[in-house]
Amino acid sequence: MHKKFSLLFLLLFAIVSIQCGASLAKQLFPQIGVAATTFLRVFFASLVLIPLFRPWREKLTLSQCKTVFLYGLSLGLMNSLFYLSLNKLPLGIAVALEFTGPLAVALVSSRKKIDILWSFLACMGLVIILPIFDLKNSVLDPLGIAYALGAGFCWAMYMIFGKSAQNSVSGKTLVSIGMGCATLASLPILFCSQGFHIHIPLQVLPLAFFIAVLSSAIPYCIESYALKKLPLTTFGILMSLEPVVAALSGQMLLSESLTNLQWAAISCIIFASVGSISTKQETLIKEKN
């Protein structure tokens, strides 16, 4: 029991770490731009994870390399699109919209009538977030919404390719090589954004490294360990707390206040995620028995 609570605490720490890293990254945007911040995050994360996990010890076939590359490509695009959305939206809203990606994966594979309710809650959350319901306050940037939903789609692809790769590749190898591929995937976006004359001041590198450790290195290490020890339901429900942690982090570190409608939208998406995960796990248990 003590071990389980320790794992739950570690996983909550990983969630807080990711969102604190995102808050710090947003403060770096005005200095070096969104694309450069994204590149430095995945680049420094790969510098930490590759020596730590030593993926070269595992021999991969051509088919495995292809799947790992697609996993890394979706990871790189997910990070780039998420940071682009973060530049235009409050952190809590960006994470909630991005979270619709894994939620969609869960709902598409659903088999019970109760999942219609979870789909309805998720859709209602999305509809509430749309700018037309917040005209009297701050109108959310439509491009930011598109970026966040695009990041959610890439998150869904990241999950699909990751699940496919994990059938034949170890999690440590997948994460470390995938982060290297994500670094390569972010380079074209960086060049398109800033050209070939990229200037990154040396004084921002320590902060960028810290963001990479907070947002990628620590969470990926904790999550890969927790996935092996915790039930899938427990893991999934805890991860569903990310939009709330993101909103609170944005409020405390970035002074981003959300309206009551926006909090209601985030709540709908979280309840839909928790309900979908719980229902799916219940179905799997019945099928096993």
C-alpha positions in Angstrom: 0.0 0.0 0.0 2.8 2.4 0.9 4.5 1.7 -2.5 1.2 2.4 -4.3 0.8 5.8 -2.6 4.5 6.6 -3.4 3.8 5.9 -7.1 0.6 8.0 -7.1 2.6 10.8 -5.5 5.4 10.4 -8.1 2.8 10.5 -11.0 1.1 13.6 -9.6 4.6 15.2 -9.3 5.2 14.3 -13.0 1.9 16.0 -14.0 2.8 19.2 -12.0 6.3 19.1 -13.4 5.0 19.1 -17.0 2.7 22.0 -16.5 5.3 24.1 -14.5 7.7 23.4 -17.4 5.0 24.7 -19.9 4.5 27.8 -17.8 8.2 28.5 -17.8 8.4 27.8 -21.6 5.6 30.4 -22.2 7.8 33.0 -20.5 10.6 32.1 -22.8 8.6 32.7 -26.0 9.2 36.5 -26.2 12.9 36.0 -25.9 13.7 33.4 -28.6 10.3 32.5 -30.2 8.0 29.5 -30.0 9.8 27.3 -32.5 13.2 27.8 -30.8 11.7 27.0 -27.4 10.2 23.8 -28.8 13.4 22.7 -30.4 15.5 23.3 -27.3 13.0 21.4 -25.1 13.1 18.2 -27.2 16.9 18.6 -28.0 17.9 18.9 -24.4 15.4 16.1 -23.4 17.1 13.8 -25.9 20.5 14.7 -24.6 19.3 13.5 -21.1 17.2 10.4 -22.2 19.6 8.9 -24.8 22.6 8.5 -22.5 20.3 7.5 -19.6 18.5 4.7 -21.5 21.3 3.8 -24.0 19.0 2.7 -26.8 21.9 1.5 -29.0 22.0 -1.7 -27.0 18.7 -2.9 -28.6 18.9 -3.9 -32.3 15.9 -2.7 -34.3 14.6 -4.1 -37.6 13.7 -1.8 -40.4 10.0 -2.1 -39.6 10.6 -1.3 -35.9 12.7 1.8 -37.0 9.8 3.0 -39.1 7.3 2.7 -36.3 9.6 4.4 -33.8 10.3 7.2 -36.3 6.5 7.8 -36.8 6.2 7.8 -33.0 8.9 10.4 -32.7 7.5 12.5 -35.6 4.1 12.7 -33.9 5.8 13.6 -30.6 7.8 16.4 -32.3 4.7 17.8 -34.1 2.6 17.5 -30.9 5.2 19.6 -28.9 5.4 22.2 -31.7 1.7 22.6 -32.1 1.1 22.7 -28.4 3.6 25.5 -27.9 2.1 27.4 -30.8 -1.3 27.1 -29.2 0.2 28.1 -25.8 1.5 31.3 -27.4 -2.2 32.3 -28.1 -4.2 30.6 -25.4 -4.2 30.3 -21.6 -2.4 27.1 -20.5 -5.4 25.4 -19.0 -7.5 25.9 -22.2 -4.6 24.7 -24.4 -4.1 21.5 -22.4 -7.9 20.8 -22.2 -8.2 21.1 -26.0 -5.1 19.0 -26.6 -6.5 16.4 -24.2 -9.3 15.7 -26.7 -6.8 13.6 -28.7 -6.3 10.8 -26.3 -9.9 11.1 -25.2 -11.0 10.5 -28.8 -8.8 7.4 -29.0 -10.5 6.0 -25.9 -14.0 6.8 -27.1 -13.4 5.5 -30.7 -12.6 2.1 -29.2 -15.6 2.1 -26.8 -18.2 -0.6 -26.9 -20.8 0.4 -24.3 -23.8 2.7 -24.5 -22.6 4.7 -21.5 -19.8 5.9 -23.7 -22.3 8.0 -25.6 -22.5 10.1 -22.4 -18.8 10.5 -22.2 -18.7 11.6 -25.9 -21.5 14.1 -25.2 -19.6 15.5 -22.2 -16.4 15.9 -24.3 -18.3 17.6 -27.1 -20.1 19.9 -24.7 -16.7 20.9 -23.2 -15.4 21.7 -26.7 -18.5 23.7 -27.6 -18.3 25.7 -24.4 -14.6 26.6 -25.1 -15.5 28.0 -28.5 -15.1 31.8 -28.6 -18.8 32.5 -29.4 -19.7 31.7 -25.8 -17.2 34.2 -24.3 -17.8 37.3 -26.3 -18.2 39.6 -23.3 -14.8 38.7 -21.8 -11.8 37.5 -23.8 -12.3 35.9 -27.2 -10.1 32.9 -27.6 -7.8 33.0 -30.6 -9.3 30.7 -33.4 -5.8 29.9 -34.6 -4.7 29.0 -31.1 -7.7 26.6 -30.9 -6.7 25.0 -34.2 -3.1 24.5 -33.0 -4.3 22.9 -29.8 -6.7 20.6 -31.6 -3.9 19.7 -34.0 -1.7 18.9 -31.0 -4.4 16.7 -29.7 -4.5 14.8 -33.1 -0.8 14.3 -32.9 -1.1 13.1 -29.3 -3.6 10.5 -30.5 -1.2 9.4 -33.3 1.6 9.4 -30.7 -0.4 7.0 -28.6 -1.3 4.7 -31.5 2.3 4.5 -32.9 3.6 4.1 -29.3 1.3 1.2 -28.6 2.2 -0.4 -31.9 6.0 0.0 -31.2 5.8 -1.2 -27.6 4.8 -4.6 -28.8 8.3 -5.2 -30.1 10.5 -2.3 -28.7 11.2 -1.6 -25.0 9.7 1.5 -23.5 13.1 3.1 -22.7 14.4 2.6 -26.3 11.1 3.9 -27.7 11.1 7.1 -25.6 14.8 7.9 -26.1 15.0 7.3 -29.8 11.6 8.9 -30.2 12.8 12.1 -28.5 15.7 12.2 -30.9 13.4 11.9 -33.9 11.2 14.6 -32.3 14.2 16.9 -32.3 14.8 16.2 -36.0 11.0 16.8 -36.7 11.1 20.2 -35.0 14.1 21.5 -37.1 12.1 22.3 -40.3 9.6 24.2 -38.2 12.4 26.2 -36.6 14.0 27.0 -40.0 10.6 28.0 -41.4 10.0 30.3 -38.5 13.4 31.9 -38.1 15.3 31.0 -41.3 18.9 29.7 -41.3 20.2 32.6 -39.2 19.0 31.4 -35.8 20.2 33.4 -32.9 19.7 31.9 -29.4 21.3 33.8 -26.6 23.5 31.7 -24.3 21.9 33.1 -21.2 18.6 31.3 -22.0 20.1 27.9 -22.4 20.1 27.0 -18.6 16.4 27.9 -18.4 15.7 25.9 -21.7 17.5 22.9 -20.2 15.5 23.2 -17.0 12.3 23.3 -19.0 13.3 20.2 -20.9 14.0 18.3 -17.7 10.7 19.5 -16.1 8.5 18.9 -19.2 10.1 15.8 -20.7 12.9 14.0 -18.9 11.4 13.7 -15.5 7.8 13.0 -16.5 8.8 10.4 -19.2 11.0 8.5 -16.7 8.3 8.6 -14.0 5.4 7.6 -16.4 7.4 4.7 -18.0 8.0 3.3 -14.5 4.5 4.0 -13.2 2.9 2.3 -16.2 4.5 -1.0 -15.2 3.4 -0.8 -11.6 0.0 0.9 -11.6 -3.3 -0.4 -13.0 -4.2 1.3 -16.3 -7.3 2.8 -14.9 -5.5 4.5 -12.0 -2.8 5.8 -14.4 -5.4 7.1 -16.9 -7.6 8.8 -14.3 -4.6 10.6 -12.7 -3.4 11.8 -16.2 -6.9 13.2 -16.7 -6.1 15.7 -14.0 -3.7 17.4 -16.4 -6.1 20.2 -17.6 -6.9 21.2 -14.0 -3.2 21.2 -13.0 -2.5 23.2 -16.2 -5.2 25.8 -15.4 -4.0 26.2 -11.8 -0.4 26.4 -13.0 -1.3 29.1 -15.5 -3.2 31.0 -12.8 -0.3 30.9 -10.3 2.7 31.3 -12.5 1.3 33.2 -15.5 -1.6 35.1 -13.9 -4.0 33.6 -16.4 -7.5 33.6 -14.9 -10.3 31.5 -16.5 -14.0 32.3 -16.7 -16.6 30.1 -15.0 -17.6 28.8 -18.4 -14.1 27.8 -19.2 -13.7 26.0 -15.9 -17.0 24.2 -16.7 -15.6 23.2 -20.1 -12.4 21.8 -18.6 -14.6 19.9 -16.0 -16.7 18.3 -18.8 -13.5 17.1 -20.6 -12.1 15.7 -17.4 -15.3 13.9 -16.4 -15.5 12.5 -19.9 -11.9 11.2 -19.7 -12.3 9.6 -16.3 -15.7 8.0 -17.3 -14.3 6.6 -20.5 -11.2 5.1 -18.9 -13.3 3.6 -16.1 -15.8 2.1 -18.5 -13.2 0.7 -20.8 -11.3 -1.0 -17.9 -14.6 -2.5 -16.6 -15.2 -3.9 -20.1 -11.7 -5.4 -20.3 -12.1 -7.1 -16.9 -15.4 -8.7 -17.9 -14.0 -9.9 -21.2 -11.0 -11.4 -19.3 -13.2 -13.2 -16.9 
